[in-house]
């Protein structure tokens, strides 16, 4: 039987970027990121969630933060040079990204949006993000991920 590959995994293979694929038990609905980290026996500081926002104009921005943190929308706006940003509605996730809630990856969206990673991505040896499908995650070098998505890092979470 052929090994299961998501589009994200195929992109990483094409770019010759090393990764480890993880699968976790799931139903049809997304579960929160801390639960995902626990299901995979991973440190939540290394498991990141992908959140999509819209600026004052028509630009979308992607923010990738540890699963146990919350976005600070003011810090996010500052990081991308906008007056303000707001989360997109759940019903718009698929239309904007091509992914479903709980399976949104910074890799392989319909368009490459400006992507900002939480500054702690610079300090960890590996980062785990969605592989583009609920139940699947990829584990890779943070710098490889940042470079692939033309990303940047900034302090974009609430101080908690």
C-alpha positions in Angstrom: 0.0 0.0 0.0 1.3 3.5 -0.9 2.3 5.8 1.9 -0.3 8.5 2.6 0.9 12.0 1.5 -0.8 15.3 1.9 -0.2 18.2 -0.5 2.0 19.8 2.1 4.2 16.7 2.2 4.4 16.6 -1.6 5.5 20.3 -1.6 8.2 19.5 1.0 9.4 16.4 -1.0 9.6 18.6 -4.1 11.6 21.2 -2.3 13.8 18.5 -0.8 13.0 19.6 2.8 13.3 17.0 5.4 10.4 16.4 7.7 8.8 13.8 9.9 5.1 13.1 9.4 2.9 12.6 12.5 -0.6 11.2 12.6 -2.9 11.5 15.6 -6.4 10.0 16.3 -9.2 12.2 15.3 -12.9 12.5 14.4 -14.4 14.7 11.7 -14.0 17.8 13.8 -10.9 19.8 14.7 -9.6 19.6 18.2 -7.6 22.3 20.0 -3.9 22.4 19.4 -2.9 21.6 23.0 -4.9 18.3 22.7 -3.1 17.6 19.4 0.3 18.2 21.1 -0.8 15.8 23.9 -2.1 13.1 21.5 1.4 13.2 19.8 3.3 13.3 23.1 4.9 16.6 21.9 5.9 19.8 23.8 3.2 22.4 23.1 5.9 25.0 22.7 7.0 23.2 19.5 3.5 22.6 18.1 2.2 25.7 16.2 -1.2 26.6 14.9 -1.9 28.5 11.8 -4.3 31.5 12.0 -5.5 33.7 9.1 -6.4 37.4 9.4 -7.5 40.1 7.2 -6.1 43.7 7.2 -8.0 47.0 6.8 -7.7 46.6 3.0 -8.2 43.3 1.2 -4.9 41.7 2.2 -4.8 38.4 4.2 -2.1 37.6 6.7 -1.0 34.3 8.2 0.2 34.0 11.8 1.8 30.8 13.1 2.0 30.6 16.9 2.4 28.0 19.7 -0.8 26.1 20.3 -1.1 27.3 23.9 -0.8 31.0 23.0 -3.3 33.6 21.8 -2.8 36.1 19.1 -2.4 39.7 20.0 -4.1 41.4 17.1 -2.4 44.8 17.8 1.0 43.2 17.7 0.1 41.3 14.5 -1.0 44.5 12.8 2.2 46.2 13.7 4.2 43.2 12.5 2.7 43.5 9.0 2.4 47.3 8.9 -1.4 47.5 9.1 -3.6 49.7 11.2 -5.5 46.7 12.4 -6.1 43.0 11.5 -9.0 40.7 12.4 -9.5 37.0 12.3 -11.3 35.7 9.3 -14.6 33.9 9.8 -14.5 30.1 10.0 -16.8 29.9 7.0 -14.2 31.8 4.9 -11.2 29.6 5.8 -11.6 27.2 2.9 -12.3 29.9 0.4 -9.2 31.9 1.4 -6.7 29.1 2.1 -8.0 25.9 0.5 -7.9 24.2 3.9 -10.5 23.4 6.5 -10.5 24.6 10.1 -8.1 22.4 12.1 -6.2 21.4 9.0 -4.8 24.8 8.0 -1.1 24.8 7.2 1.2 27.7 6.4 2.5 25.6 3.4 0.4 25.2 0.2 -2.4 27.7 0.7 -4.2 28.8 -2.5 -2.0 31.9 -2.4 1.2 32.6 -0.6 0.1 35.2 2.0 2.5 37.2 4.1 3.4 34.8 7.0 4.6 35.7 10.4 5.8 33.1 12.9 6.0 33.7 16.7 9.5 34.8 17.7 10.0 31.5 19.7 10.3 29.7 16.3 13.9 31.1 16.3 14.7 29.3 19.6 13.4 25.7 19.0 15.1 22.8 17.2 12.0 21.6 15.5 8.5 23.0 14.7 5.3 21.0 14.2 2.5 22.4 12.0 -0.5 21.0 10.3 0.2 18.9 7.2 -3.0 20.3 5.6 -5.4 17.7 6.8 -7.0 17.0 10.2 -5.1 14.2 11.9 -1.8 14.9 10.2 1.1 17.1 11.3 4.6 17.7 10.0 7.7 18.1 12.1 10.6 20.1 10.5 13.4 22.6 11.0 11.8 26.0 11.8 14.2 27.9 9.5 13.3 25.6 6.6 9.6 26.3 7.2 10.2 30.1 7.5 12.3 30.2 4.4 9.8 28.1 2.4 7.0 30.4 3.2 9.1 33.6 2.9 8.1 34.2 6.5 9.4 36.5 9.2 9.3 36.2 13.0 7.9 38.7 15.5 6.4 38.9 19.0 2.7 38.4 18.0 1.1 36.7 21.1 -0.5 38.0 24.2 1.8 38.0 27.2 0.5 35.1 29.2 
